Amino acid sequence: MIWNQQVETLSRTDMTAWQSYKLTKIIERVYEKSILYQIRMKECGLLPENITNLDDLKKLPVTTKQDIAANYPYGLLTMPVSGVAYIHKTLEAQDHIAVSYTRNDMAMWSELMSRILVAGGMNMTSVFQWVGTAKENAPSLGVHFGIQQIGSTLLSDSRSNMLAQIHFIEDFGITSIFSAASHLLQLAQEAGINGYKPAELPLQNIFCDSNLVFQSQGEKIQQIYGKKPIQVYGMYDIWGMGIAGECHCDAGLHVQEDCFYPEILHPISGQVLPIGEIGELVLTSLTLEAMPLLRFTTGILCSLEDSPCACGRTLIRIRKETEKNDLYPCE
């Protein structure tokens, strides 16, 4: 099943044209309203009319997490604070990070998570719960929005001990969970100790944060639970879950291209690499209103695949290569 047939199966030509149009609007917005990007474009001798298509993006410098920290809390806003509906704040290595969202931004977040959850097998009959520690629950907000939009049943976050969690899965008939791979493996171990067989639990869909799962863990989860974990990619401190996600075809993570334009850069030279080559993933937000970011460096290594997927989706995919490069932060 595909949640948004029109967007998720758009032809490559139409998607590129749509992205180019959105990019020109974002460039105009940040040039007019963002001090950081206005200064950087002027330093590069660029005006909005000099960036008319996706290929022109390479004329711009990248944006880093340090840029966001340096403009804390409101320096990157492209509107008055009165237009902001939600602010996500984190502290990393003494750097304060604050990302703002409008109501439209939040609505789009719900849409992206709905697409990914449906691609992973969820529907209106699913019973869902986020499982894990308080820290692992940090990005659950966007996932919950998606669950509500699909119409699935949502249980409150679980922070109980593992045996109690196993009882919850059975008592409520939980069919879909989102958790860290390590937590799922610990849960399976606890189930075995107490006489339960994880493969016999009612679980039908298992979602994992792609930042926190290695290939060997995914294979072990599939062996133990009898279900392949569906990986979802996002950044807790910047955009949350929902940037990309797997379908049942195990062919990579579909990038939500109508909202994020992906590039792969050589980690040292910064040169844009062609489809299929491994480098650092860089993302440009195409729809965010409150705080759009251009060419944001994610710090993860991967490649891109643009051929249509067997599931019917035409969205470009993040391809995982080896255990070492499993969407893991660059060292």
C-alpha positions as CSV (number, residue, x, y, z in Angstrom):
1,M,0.0,0.0,0.0
2,I,1.2,3.6,-0.8
3,W,-0.1,6.4,1.4
4,N,0.4,9.3,-1.2
5,Q,0.2,7.7,-4.6
6,Q,0.6,11.0,-6.4
7,V,3.9,12.1,-4.7
8,E,5.5,8.7,-4.0
9,T,5.1,7.5,-7.6
10,L,5.9,10.7,-9.4
11,S,8.1,10.4,-12.5
12,R,11.8,11.4,-12.2
13,T,11.3,14.2,-14.7
14,D,8.3,15.6,-12.8
15,M,9.9,15.3,-9.4
16,T,13.0,17.2,-10.6
17,A,10.9,20.0,-12.0
18,W,8.9,20.2,-8.8
19,Q,12.0,20.2,-6.7
20,S,13.5,23.0,-8.9
21,Y,10.4,25.1,-8.5
22,K,10.4,24.6,-4.7
23,L,14.1,25.4,-4.5
24,T,13.8,28.8,-6.2
25,K,11.1,29.7,-3.7
26,I,13.3,28.6,-0.8
27,I,16.3,30.5,-2.1
28,E,14.2,33.7,-2.4
29,R,12.9,33.2,1.1
30,V,16.2,32.7,2.8
31,Y,17.9,35.5,0.8
32,E,15.2,37.9,2.0
33,K,14.7,36.7,5.5
34,S,17.8,34.8,6.7
35,I,20.8,36.8,7.7
36,L,23.2,33.8,7.5
37,Y,22.2,32.8,4.0
38,Q,22.0,36.4,2.8
39,I,25.6,37.0,3.9
40,R,26.8,33.7,2.5
41,M,25.2,34.3,-0.9
42,K,26.7,37.8,-1.1
43,E,30.1,36.4,-0.2
44,C,29.7,34.0,-3.1
45,G,28.6,36.8,-5.4
46,L,25.2,35.1,-5.8
47,L,21.7,36.5,-6.1
48,P,18.5,34.4,-6.0
49,E,18.2,34.5,-9.8
50,N,21.6,32.8,-10.0
51,I,20.1,29.6,-8.5
52,T,17.4,28.4,-10.8
53,N,17.8,24.6,-10.8
54,L,19.1,21.8,-8.6
55,D,22.5,21.7,-10.2
56,D,23.0,25.4,-9.2
57,L,22.9,24.3,-5.5
58,K,26.6,23.3,-5.7
59,K,27.4,27.1,-6.0
60,L,26.4,27.4,-2.3
61,P,28.5,26.4,0.7
62,V,27.2,23.7,3.1
63,T,25.4,24.4,6.3
64,T,26.6,22.6,9.5
65,K,25.3,21.9,12.9
66,Q,27.8,24.4,14.2
67,D,26.0,27.1,12.1
68,I,22.8,26.2,13.8
69,A,24.4,26.4,17.2
70,A,26.0,29.7,16.3
71,N,22.6,31.2,15.5
72,Y,20.9,29.8,18.6
73,P,18.0,30.4,19.4
74,Y,16.3,32.4,16.7
75,G,19.0,33.4,14.3
76,L,17.9,31.2,11.4
77,L,14.2,32.0,11.6
78,T,12.6,33.3,8.4
79,M,9.6,34.7,10.2
80,P,8.6,36.3,13.6
81,V,8.5,34.0,16.6
82,S,4.8,34.5,16.7
83,G,4.5,32.3,13.6
84,V,6.3,29.3,15.3
85,A,4.2,26.5,16.6
86,Y,6.9,24.2,18.1
87,I,10.6,24.5,19.0
88,H,12.8,21.4,19.5
89,K,15.8,22.1,21.7
90,T,18.8,19.9,22.4
91,L,22.3,20.2,23.9
92,E,25.2,18.4,22.3
93,A,28.8,18.8,23.4
94,Q,28.0,22.1,25.0
95,D,26.3,23.4,21.8
96,H,22.7,24.5,22.1
97,I,20.6,23.5,19.1
98,A,17.1,24.9,18.6
99,V,15.0,24.1,15.5
100,S,11.6,25.8,15.0
101,Y,8.5,24.6,13.1
102,T,5.3,26.3,11.9
103,R,2.0,24.5,12.0
104,N,2.4,23.7,8.3
105,D,5.8,22.2,9.0
106,M,4.3,20.0,11.7
107,A,1.5,19.0,9.3
108,M,4.1,18.0,6.7
109,W,6.0,16.0,9.4
110,S,2.8,14.0,10.0
111,E,2.5,13.4,6.3
112,L,6.0,12.1,5.9
113,M,5.7,9.7,8.8
114,S,2.4,8.5,7.5
115,R,4.1,7.6,4.2
116,I,6.9,5.7,5.9
117,L,4.7,3.8,8.4
118,V,2.4,2.7,5.6
119,A,5.4,1.7,3.5
120,G,6.5,-0.4,6.4
121,G,3.2,-2.3,6.6
122,M,0.9,-0.3,9.0
123,N,-2.7,0.5,8.4
124,M,-5.9,1.5,10.3
125,T,-6.1,-1.9,12.0
126,S,-2.5,-1.6,13.5
127,V,-1.9,-1.2,17.2
128,F,1.3,0.8,17.7
129,Q,3.6,1.6,20.6
130,W,7.0,3.3,20.9
131,V,9.2,1.0,23.1
132,G,12.4,1.9,24.8
133,T,14.2,4.2,27.3
134,A,13.3,7.8,27.9
135,K,16.2,8.9,25.7
136,E,15.1,6.6,22.9
137,N,11.7,8.2,23.1
138,A,13.0,11.7,22.3
139,P,12.0,11.7,18.6
140,S,8.6,9.9,19.0
141,L,6.6,13.1,18.5
142,G,6.6,13.0,14.7
143,V,6.0,9.2,14.7
144,H,2.9,9.8,16.9
145,F,1.6,12.4,14.4
146,G,1.9,9.9,11.6
147,I,0.1,7.1,13.6
148,Q,-2.8,9.4,14.3
149,Q,-3.1,10.5,10.6
150,I,-3.2,6.9,9.5
151,G,-5.9,6.1,12.0
152,S,-4.0,3.3,13.8
153,T,-4.5,2.7,17.5
154,L,-1.7,4.4,19.5
155,L,-0.7,3.2,23.0
156,S,1.3,5.6,25.3
157,D,5.1,5.3,25.3
158,S,6.4,2.3,27.3
159,R,9.1,2.8,29.9
160,S,8.3,-0.3,31.9
161,N,10.6,-3.1,32.6
162,M,11.0,-5.6,29.7
163,L,8.9,-8.4,31.2
164,A,6.0,-5.9,31.6
165,Q,6.5,-4.8,28.0
166,I,6.2,-8.4,26.8
167,H,2.9,-8.6,28.7
168,F,1.7,-5.3,27.2
169,I,2.4,-6.7,23.7
170,E,0.3,-9.7,24.4
171,D,-2.5,-8.0,26.4
172,F,-3.1,-5.2,23.9
173,G,-2.3,-7.2,20.8
174,I,0.4,-4.7,19.8
175,T,1.1,-5.3,16.1
176,S,3.6,-2.5,15.4
177,I,6.5,-1.1,17.5
178,F,9.3,1.4,17.0
179,S,12.4,0.8,19.1
180,A,16.2,0.8,19.0
181,A,17.7,-2.4,17.7
182,S,19.6,-3.0,20.9
183,H,16.5,-2.7,23.0
184,L,14.6,-5.2,20.8
185,L,17.4,-7.7,21.2
186,Q,17.4,-7.3,25.0
187,L,13.6,-7.6,24.9
188,A,13.9,-10.9,23.0
189,Q,16.5,-12.2,25.6
190,E,14.1,-11.4,28.4
191,A,11.3,-13.1,26.6
192,G,13.3,-16.2,26.2
193,I,14.3,-16.3,29.9
194,N,10.6,-16.1,30.9
195,G,9.4,-18.8,28.5
196,Y,8.2,-16.6,25.6
197,K,9.0,-17.1,22.0
198,P,9.4,-13.6,20.3
199,A,8.3,-15.0,16.9
200,E,5.0,-15.9,18.5
201,L,4.2,-12.4,19.7
202,P,1.5,-10.6,17.7
203,L,4.0,-8.2,16.2
204,Q,3.7,-7.7,12.5
205,N,5.8,-4.5,11.9
206,I,9.0,-3.7,13.6
207,F,10.5,-0.2,13.0
208,C,14.0,0.8,14.0
209,D,16.0,4.1,13.8
210,S,18.5,3.6,11.0
211,N,21.1,5.5,13.0
212,L,21.0,2.9,15.7
213,V,21.0,-0.4,13.9
214,F,23.8,-2.3,12.2
215,Q,23.3,-5.0,9.5
216,S,24.2,-7.8,12.0
217,Q,21.6,-6.5,14.4
218,G,18.9,-6.4,11.7
219,E,19.6,-9.9,10.7
220,K,19.5,-11.1,14.3
221,I,16.1,-9.4,14.9
222,Q,14.7,-11.0,11.7
223,Q,15.9,-14.4,12.9
224,I,14.5,-14.0,16.4
225,Y,11.2,-12.2,15.7
226,G,10.6,-13.6,12.2
227,K,10.1,-10.1,10.9
228,K,12.6,-7.9,9.1
229,P,13.1,-4.5,10.9
230,I,12.0,-1.6,8.8
231,Q,14.5,1.2,9.1
232,V,13.5,4.9,9.4
233,Y,16.0,7.7,9.0
234,G,15.9,11.1,10.6
235,M,17.9,13.5,12.8
236,Y,16.7,13.9,16.4
237,D,18.1,17.4,16.9
238,I,17.3,18.9,13.4
239,W,14.3,17.3,11.6
240,G,13.3,14.3,13.6
241,M,12.2,11.0,12.1
242,G,10.7,11.0,8.6
243,I,13.4,12.0,6.1
244,A,13.6,8.5,4.6
245,G,12.3,5.0,5.3
246,E,12.3,1.4,4.0
247,C,9.5,-0.5,2.3
248,H,9.1,-4.3,2.3
249,C,11.4,-4.7,-0.7
250,D,14.7,-4.3,1.2
251,A,16.1,-2.0,-1.5
252,G,17.1,1.0,0.5
253,L,15.4,3.9,2.3
254,H,13.0,6.0,0.2
255,V,13.9,9.7,0.6
256,Q,10.9,12.1,0.9
257,E,12.1,14.0,-2.1
258,D,9.3,16.5,-2.3
259,C,10.6,17.9,1.1
260,F,14.3,17.0,1.1
261,Y,16.7,17.2,-1.9
262,P,19.6,14.8,-1.3
263,E,23.2,15.2,-2.6
264,I,26.2,13.0,-2.0
265,L,29.5,14.9,-1.5
266,H,33.0,13.6,-1.3
267,P,33.9,13.7,2.4
268,I,37.2,15.5,1.7
269,S,36.9,17.5,-1.5
270,G,33.2,18.4,-1.1
271,Q,32.6,17.5,-4.8
272,V,29.1,16.4,-5.7
273,L,29.3,12.6,-6.5
274,P,27.1,10.8,-9.1
275,I,24.4,8.3,-8.3
276,G,25.8,5.1,-6.9
277,E,29.0,6.5,-5.4
278,I,29.5,6.5,-1.6
279,G,29.9,9.9,0.2
280,E,28.4,12.1,2.8
281,L,24.7,12.7,2.6
282,V,23.8,16.4,2.3
283,L,20.1,17.6,2.5
284,T,18.3,20.8,1.5
285,S,14.8,21.3,2.9
286,L,12.4,22.3,0.2
287,T,9.2,22.9,2.2
288,L,10.0,24.0,5.7
289,E,8.8,27.5,6.5
290,A,10.2,28.4,9.9
291,M,13.8,27.4,9.5
292,P,14.7,26.1,6.0
293,L,18.3,24.8,5.7
294,L,20.4,24.6,2.6
295,R,22.9,21.8,1.9
296,F,22.9,20.6,5.5
297,T,25.7,18.1,6.2
298,T,24.3,15.0,7.9
299,G,27.6,13.3,8.7
300,I,26.5,9.9,7.4
301,L,28.0,7.9,4.6
302,C,25.8,6.3,1.9
303,S,25.0,6.2,-1.8
304,L,21.9,7.0,-3.7
305,E,19.8,4.8,-6.1
306,D,17.3,6.4,-8.4
307,S,15.8,3.4,-10.2
308,P,12.1,2.6,-9.5
309,C,11.6,0.3,-6.6
310,A,9.6,-3.0,-6.9
311,C,7.1,-1.5,-4.4
312,G,6.0,1.0,-7.1
313,R,7.6,4.1,-5.4
314,T,9.9,6.2,-7.6
315,L,11.5,8.2,-4.7
316,I,15.3,8.1,-4.7
317,R,16.7,5.7,-2.2
318,I,19.6,5.8,0.3
319,R,21.6,2.6,-0.2
320,K,23.5,1.0,2.6
321,E,26.7,-0.5,1.5
322,T,28.6,-2.4,4.2
323,E,28.5,-2.8,8.0
324,K,31.0,0.0,8.3
325,N,28.8,2.4,6.3
326,D,25.4,1.6,7.7
327,L,24.3,5.2,7.9
328,Y,26.8,5.6,10.6
329,P,28.4,8.9,11.5
330,C,31.6,9.7,9.7
331,E,34.7,9.4,11.8
